[in-house]
């Protein structure tokens, strides 16, 4: 357990991607099975411990210390696992077991525990380890590591460890299960590559590069096809041998949240597209509409009727048993059009191609697309094969320019992990009401877009200008005479019945601190309403 705790600690403190990869590869080399496989499962979200929930953890710690003191400690630290690991009292009669358990032993004991017995088992484990190992155990049971390692990065570390392409790992992944002993044996050259025995497996997606200054000048428009880029989530629809799977772009199986779409997957093949809600062709919903369906364990019939799911198809990866990814884009597109014509039109349609002769024509279309749910255009080289990863040149994304407004900082909340000592999550608002008696209404929340130095500046401003406290949240002085103006960039805007302002922003981030601008000159709600109209 100590090795896993050390790994988490070093990953949290290592900002660079390459540094994290090195740490993971070294860990996979040094740690035996099953611990390394269980650590991998924890990082990819595939380790399930059902016997303990965060609420139980709070109960355990408040049985051992004053609840008010714990509340103050949690408010200051900002992270539940870190707080509990620091304040957990040492047992008066010494450790309950005579050695520090391994990760495998910890997981085995927690997974074998019943819901009623889980708290006792967890308390026993926390009693017998040090602060770092406590932190690691709590992270395991709460399920959110927050160490800056995505599932994709963990798979890349596996590929580096075994000297293979990450696409090979991704194609095998959904046919494997923790602790991945067969996978590690193959990567170490001790056993053959695991066979893809499972059906309807995920296929690594092809990604695009953003259009940078000067890129288009080097490209011939005749070599590229263009299609609209829709504001949903990228998905892969895979059906094979009667098995149906809907995957996110990172390979997560999200089939359970979209049973209405899965019912219509009656073909053999693999499609790449954008998950949206609506009834094509007459209605395509907003991203806010799509969010009503995301991350749900069960979906009511009312929800299915109000927000029906469908996929706007971009590409065909497999038709029947034939892998068509090596074919050029123009051939795949022709195959895609024929394929989609034979399946349910209420659940699958085509993303339209765009006719253009030169880049200025396409730029004009990009700036004024025919539908509000379009966030830009995709450029695809006509001869390009479907290749996993992000190769430079074949595909480009040319997104619409972001919108910006000037808003006033209203509330701030402590961050997590490295930011737990800073107020780094900001709620901002714009002016509403009569000109002579305006009030601020919140319109969004952002926690990135600023530098570390700017974070320190805002944190000091929040501490110096706090007027009220609500648990971990601070209300900041914001009126016509005083207030910090933030220039906020965002991708889009939706109507919202959940927010008092009536609007919800898509991907808001802080683009600039306007120390120079008086709060009274920030934007009004009418500016955002005009964007909606």
KOLKOL-892847 format. One record per residue (C-alpha): residue number from 1; residue in one letter; x, y, z. Coordinates in steps of 0.5 Angstrom, whole numbers, plus 500, padded with zeros to 3 digits. Example, Ala and Ser with C-alpha at 12.3 -4.5 7.8 and 13.67 -1.06 7.14 Angstrom:
<recs>
REC  num  residu   px   py   pz
REC    1       A  525  491  516
REC    2       S  527  498  514
</recs>
This chain:
<recs>
REC  num  residu   px   py   pz
REC    1       X  500  500  500
REC    2       X  506  505  501
REC    3       X  508  504  494
REC    4       X  501  506  492
REC    5       X  501  512  497
REC    6       X  508  514  494
REC    7       X  506  514  487
REC    8       X  499  518  488
REC    9       X  503  523  492
REC   10       X  509  524  487
REC   11       X  503  524  481
REC   12       X  500  530  485
REC   13       X  506  534  485
REC   14       X  509  533  478
REC   15       X  505  538  473
REC   16       X  508  535  467
REC   17       X  505  530  462
REC   18       X  512  526  461
REC   19       X  514  526  468
REC   20       X  507  523  470
REC   21       X  509  518  465
REC   22       X  515  516  467
REC   23       X  513  515  474
REC   24       X  507  510  472
REC   25       X  512  506  468
REC   26       X  517  506  473
REC   27       X  511  504  478
REC   28       X  509  498  473
REC   29       X  516  496  473
REC   30       X  517  495  480
REC   31       X  511  493  483
REC   32       X  509  486  482
REC   33       X  502  483  480
REC   34       X  496  484  483
REC   35       X  498  491  486
REC   36       X  500  494  479
REC   37       X  494  492  476
REC   38       X  489  494  481
REC   39       X  493  501  481
REC   40       X  492  502  474
REC   41       X  484  500  475
REC   42       X  484  505  480
REC   43       X  487  510  475
REC   44       X  482  508  470
REC   45       X  476  508  474
REC   46       X  475  501  473
REC   47       X  476  499  481
REC   48       X  469  498  484
REC   49       X  469  498  492
REC   50       X  461  498  494
REC   51       X  462  497  501
REC   52       X  464  504  503
REC   53       X  461  511  501
REC   54       X  463  518  503
REC   55       X  458  519  507
REC   56       X  460  513  511
REC   57       X  467  516  512
REC   58       X  465  523  515
REC   59       X  461  519  520
REC   60       X  467  515  522
REC   61       X  471  521  523
REC   62       X  466  525  527
REC   63       X  465  519  531
REC   64       X  473  520  533
REC   65       X  473  528  533
REC   66       X  469  534  535
REC   67       X  465  535  528
REC   68       X  465  542  529
REC   69       X  473  542  529
REC   70       X  473  537  523
REC   71       X  468  542  519
REC   72       X  473  547  520
REC   73       X  479  543  518
REC   74       X  475  540  512
REC   75       X  474  548  510
REC   76       X  481  550  511
REC   77       X  484  544  507
REC   78       X  479  543  502
REC   79       X  480  536  500
REC   80       X  476  530  504
REC   81       X  481  525  503
REC   82       X  487  529  505
REC   83       X  483  532  511
REC   84       X  481  525  514
REC   85       X  488  522  513
REC   86       X  491  528  517
REC   87       X  486  528  523
REC   88       X  485  521  524
REC   89       X  487  519  531
REC   90       X  492  514  532
REC   91       X  489  508  536
REC   92       X  491  508  543
REC   93       X  492  501  544
REC   94       X  497  501  538
REC   95       X  496  498  530
REC   96       X  490  493  529
REC   97       X  495  489  525
REC   98       X  502  488  525
REC   99       X  504  490  518
REC  100       X  502  495  513
REC  101       X  498  492  508
REC  102       X  499  491  500
REC  103       X  494  495  495
REC  104       X  492  488  494
REC  105       X  490  486  501
REC  106       X  487  493  502
REC  107       X  482  492  496
REC  108       X  481  485  497
REC  109       X  478  486  504
REC  110       X  474  492  502
REC  111       X  471  488  496
REC  112       X  469  482  501
REC  113       X  466  487  506
REC  114       X  458  488  506
REC  115       X  455  494  506
REC  116       X  454  494  514
REC  117       X  461  491  515
REC  118       X  464  496  510
REC  119       X  465  502  515
REC  120       X  469  497  521
REC  121       X  473  494  515
REC  122       X  475  501  513
REC  123       X  476  504  520
REC  124       X  481  498  522
REC  125       X  485  499  515
REC  126       X  486  507  517
REC  127       X  488  505  524
REC  128       X  494  501  522
REC  129       X  497  505  516
REC  130       X  500  512  516
REC  131       X  498  519  513
REC  132       X  500  517  506
REC  133       X  497  510  506
REC  134       X  491  513  509
REC  135       X  490  518  504
REC  136       X  491  513  498
REC  137       X  486  508  502
REC  138       X  481  514  502
REC  139       X  482  516  495
REC  140       X  480  508  493
REC  141       X  474  508  497
REC  142       X  471  515  494
REC  143       X  473  513  487
REC  144       X  476  520  485
REC  145       X  484  520  485
REC  146       X  484  527  483
REC  147       X  492  526  481
REC  148       X  492  529  474
REC  149       X  492  522  471
REC  150       X  486  521  465
REC  151       X  485  514  463
REC  152       X  488  515  456
REC  153       X  495  517  460
REC  154       X  495  511  464
REC  155       X  494  507  457
REC  156       X  499  511  454
REC  157       X  504  509  460
REC  158       X  502  502  459
REC  159       X  504  503  452
REC  160       X  511  506  454
REC  161       X  512  500  459
REC  162       X  511  495  454
REC  163       X  514  499  447
REC  164       X  507  498  444
REC  165       X  502  503  440
REC  166       X  497  506  445
REC  167       X  492  504  440
REC  168       X  493  496  441
REC  169       X  492  497  448
REC  170       X  485  501  447
REC  171       X  483  496  442
REC  172       X  484  490  447
REC  173       X  482  494  454
REC  174       X  474  493  454
REC  175       X  476  485  453
REC  176       X  480  486  460
REC  177       X  479  486  467
REC  178       X  483  488  473
REC  179       X  488  486  475
REC  180       X  490  485  468
REC  181       X  495  480  469
REC  182       X  495  477  462
REC  183       X  496  484  459
REC  184       X  502  486  464
REC  185       X  505  479  462
REC  186       X  504  480  454
REC  187       X  507  487  455
REC  188       X  513  484  459
REC  189       X  514  479  453
REC  190       X  512  473  458
REC  191       X  506  471  454
REC  192       X  502  472  448
REC  193       X  498  478  446
REC  194       X  491  477  449
REC  195       X  486  475  444
REC  196       X  480  480  443
REC  197       X  475  475  445
REC  198       X  470  480  447
REC  199       X  465  483  441
REC  200       X  463  490  440
REC  201       X  470  493  443
REC  202       X  472  500  442
REC  203       X  476  503  437
REC  204       X  481  508  438
REC  205       X  478  515  435
REC  206       X  482  519  430
REC  207       X  483  526  433
REC  208       X  484  533  429
REC  209       X  489  539  430
REC  210       X  486  546  431
REC  211       X  487  551  425
REC  212       X  493  556  427
REC  213       X  495  562  424
REC  214       X  498  560  417
REC  215       X  496  553  417
REC  216       X  491  555  411
REC  217       X  496  558  407
REC  218       X  500  552  406
REC  219       X  494  547  404
REC  220       X  490  547  398
REC  221       X  482  547  399
REC  222       X  481  542  393
REC  223       X  485  537  398
REC  224       X  480  538  403
REC  225       X  473  536  405
REC  226       X  469  540  410
REC  227       X  463  538  414
REC  228       X  460  542  420
REC  229       X  462  540  427
REC  230       X  456  540  432
REC  231       X  456  541  439
REC  232       X  455  535  443
REC  233       X  459  529  445
REC  234       X  464  525  440
REC  235       X  461  518  441
REC  236       X  463  511  437
REC  237       X  457  506  436
REC  238       X  459  499  435
REC  239       X  455  493  434
REC  240       X  458  486  433
REC  241       X  454  479  434
REC  242       X  448  482  437
REC  243       X  452  486  442
REC  244       X  451  493  442
REC  245       X  456  499  445
REC  246       X  456  506  446
REC  247       X  462  509  447
REC  248       X  465  516  449
REC  249       X  471  518  445
REC  250       X  475  516  451
REC  251       X  473  509  451
REC  252       X  468  509  457
REC  253       X  461  505  456
REC  254       X  455  510  456
REC  255       X  450  505  453
REC  256       X  446  505  460
REC  257       X  444  512  459
REC  258       X  442  512  452
REC  259       X  437  505  452
REC  260       X  433  509  447
REC  261       X  439  509  442
REC  262       X  441  502  444
REC  263       X  435  499  442
REC  264       X  436  502  435
REC  265       X  443  499  434
REC  266       X  440  493  430
REC  267       X  446  493  425
REC  268       X  453  490  424
REC  269       X  459  496  424
REC  270       X  462  501  428
REC  271       X  460  509  427
REC  272       X  464  515  429
REC  273       X  459  521  430
REC  274       X  456  526  435
REC  275       X  451  524  440
REC  276       X  446  530  440
REC  277       X  438  530  443
REC  278       X  432  532  438
REC  279       X  428  529  432
REC  280       X  432  530  426
REC  281       X  431  533  421
REC  282       X  426  538  424
REC  283       X  429  539  431
REC  284       X  437  539  434
REC  285       X  437  540  441
REC  286       X  442  544  445
REC  287       X  448  541  449
REC  288       X  444  543  455
REC  289       X  439  539  453
REC  290       X  444  533  452
REC  291       X  446  534  459
REC  292       X  439  532  462
REC  293       X  441  525  459
REC  294       X  448  525  461
REC  295       X  451  521  467
REC  296       X  444  517  469
REC  297       X  444  510  471
REC  298       X  437  510  469
REC  299       X  432  514  464
REC  300       X  425  515  465
REC  301       X  420  514  459
REC  302       X  419  522  460
REC  303       X  426  523  460
REC  304       X  427  519  453
REC  305       X  420  522  450
REC  306       X  423  530  452
REC  307       X  430  529  450
REC  308       X  431  523  445
REC  309       X  438  521  443
REC  310       X  441  520  436
REC  311       X  447  520  433
REC  312       X  450  525  427
REC  313       X  455  521  423
REC  314       X  461  523  421
REC  315       X  465  517  419
REC  316       X  464  509  418
REC  317       X  470  505  421
REC  318       X  467  498  420
REC  319       X  462  495  416
REC  320       X  460  488  418
REC  321       X  466  484  419
REC  322       X  470  489  414
REC  323       X  475  494  417
REC  324       X  474  500  412
REC  325       X  479  505  416
REC  326       X  485  504  411
REC  327       X  480  507  406
REC  328       X  481  514  404
REC  329       X  476  519  407
REC  330       X  472  520  400
REC  331       X  471  512  400
REC  332       X  469  512  407
REC  333       X  464  518  406
REC  334       X  461  514  400
REC  335       X  460  508  404
REC  336       X  457  512  410
REC  337       X  452  515  406
REC  338       X  450  508  404
REC  339       X  450  505  411
REC  340       X  446  510  414
REC  341       X  441  510  409
REC  342       X  439  503  411
REC  343       X  438  504  419
REC  344       X  433  508  423
REC  345       X  433  515  421
REC  346       X  430  518  427
REC  347       X  436  515  431
REC  348       X  442  516  426
REC  349       X  443  522  420
REC  350       X  449  525  417
REC  351       X  453  531  418
REC  352       X  452  535  412
REC  353       X  458  536  408
REC  354       X  460  544  406
REC  355       X  461  546  399
REC  356       X  466  551  398
REC  357       X  472  553  393
REC  358       X  477  557  397
REC  359       X  478  559  405
REC  360       X  475  566  405
REC  361       X  468  562  403
REC  362       X  469  557  408
REC  363       X  471  562  413
REC  364       X  465  566  412
REC  365       X  460  560  413
REC  366       X  464  558  419
REC  367       X  462  565  422
REC  368       X  455  564  420
REC  369       X  453  557  421
REC  370       X  446  555  419
REC  371       X  444  552  426
REC  372       X  446  555  433
REC  373       X  448  548  435
REC  374       X  454  548  430
REC  375       X  461  550  433
REC  376       X  465  550  427
REC  377       X  467  546  421
REC  378       X  472  540  420
REC  379       X  477  540  415
REC  380       X  479  532  412
REC  381       X  484  531  407
REC  382       X  480  527  402
REC  383       X  486  522  401
REC  384       X  486  521  409
REC  385       X  485  514  412
REC  386       X  482  513  419
REC  387       X  488  513  424
REC  388       X  488  513  431
REC  389       X  491  519  435
REC  390       X  492  526  433
REC  391       X  497  526  426
REC  392       X  498  533  424
REC  393       X  495  534  417
REC  394       X  490  530  415
REC  395       X  484  533  420
REC  396       X  483  540  422
REC  397       X  478  543  427
REC  398       X  476  550  425
REC  399       X  472  553  431
REC  400       X  468  559  432
REC  401       X  471  565  435
REC  402       X  469  565  443
REC  403       X  464  570  445
REC  404       X  467  574  451
REC  405       X  463  579  456
REC  406       X  466  583  462
REC  407       X  463  580  469
REC  408       X  464  582  476
REC  409       X  466  576  481
REC  410       X  461  575  486
REC  411       X  463  568  490
REC  412       X  469  564  490
REC  413       X  471  557  493
REC  414       X  477  553  495
REC  415       X  480  549  490
REC  416       X  482  541  490
REC  417       X  489  538  490
REC  418       X  494  543  489
REC  419       X  489  549  489
REC  420       X  486  547  496
REC  421       X  489  553  499
REC  422       X  487  558  494
REC  423       X  480  561  492
REC  424       X  480  558  485
REC  425       X  473  557  483
REC  426       X  469  563  481
REC  427       X  462  565  480
REC  428       X  461  571  476
REC  429       X  455  576  474
REC  430       X  452  581  470
REC  431       X  448  587  471
REC  432       X  440  586  471
REC  433       X  434  591  473
REC  434       X  433  598  472
REC  435       X  439  603  471
REC  436       X  438  607  477
REC  437       X  438  600  482
REC  438       X  441  595  478
REC  439       X  443  588  481
REC  440       X  448  583  480
REC  441       X  445  576  477
REC  442       X  450  570  477
REC  443       X  451  567  470
REC  444       X  457  562  470
REC  445       X  462  559  474
REC  446       X  470  558  472
REC  447       X  476  555  475
REC  448       X  481  556  469
REC  449       X  484  560  464
REC  450       X  488  564  469
REC  451       X  496  564  470
REC  452       X  499  561  477
REC  453       X  501  569  478
REC  454       X  494  571  477
REC  455       X  491  566  481
REC  456       X  495  569  487
REC  457       X  492  576  485
REC  458       X  485  573  485
REC  459       X  486  569  492
REC  460       X  489  575  495
REC  461       X  483  580  493
REC  462       X  478  575  495
REC  463       X  481  574  502
REC  464       X  481  582  502
REC  465       X  474  583  500
REC  466       X  470  578  503
REC  467       X  463  580  506
REC  468       X  460  573  508
REC  469       X  462  566  509
REC  470       X  457  560  507
REC  471       X  461  554  509
REC  472       X  467  553  504
REC  473       X  464  559  499
REC  474       X  466  566  500
REC  475       X  462  572  498
REC  476       X  466  578  495
REC  477       X  464  585  495
REC  478       X  461  587  489
REC  479       X  457  593  487
REC  480       X  457  599  483
REC  481       X  463  602  487
REC  482       X  467  596  488
REC  483       X  469  589  485
REC  484       X  473  585  480
REC  485       X  471  585  473
REC  486       X  473  579  469
REC  487       X  473  578  462
REC  488       X  470  571  461
REC  489       X  470  567  454
REC  490       X  465  562  453
REC  491       X  463  557  447
REC  492       X  456  558  447
REC  493       X  450  560  451
REC  494       X  443  556  452
REC  495       X  437  558  456
REC  496       X  436  555  463
REC  497       X  430  555  468
REC  498       X  435  553  473
REC  499       X  439  559  474
REC  500       X  436  566  476
REC  501       X  439  569  470
REC  502       X  435  565  465
REC  503       X  442  563  461
REC  504       X  447  558  462
REC  505       X  454  558  459
REC  506       X  458  553  455
REC  507       X  465  552  457
REC  508       X  466  559  461
REC  509       X  473  561  462
REC  510       X  477  567  465
REC  511       X  481  570  459
REC  512       X  483  576  462
REC  513       X  483  580  469
REC  514       X  480  587  468
REC  515       X  483  591  474
REC  516       X  483  597  470
REC  517       X  475  597  469
REC  518       X  470  599  474
REC  519       X  465  594  476
REC  520       X  459  599  474
REC  521       X  462  598  467
REC  522       X  461  591  466
REC  523       X  456  588  462
REC  524       X  448  587  463
REC  525       X  444  581  462
REC  526       X  441  584  456
REC  527       X  448  583  452
REC  528       X  447  575  453
REC  529       X  440  575  452
REC  530       X  441  578  445
REC  531       X  446  573  444
REC  532       X  440  568  445
REC  533       X  436  571  440
</recs>
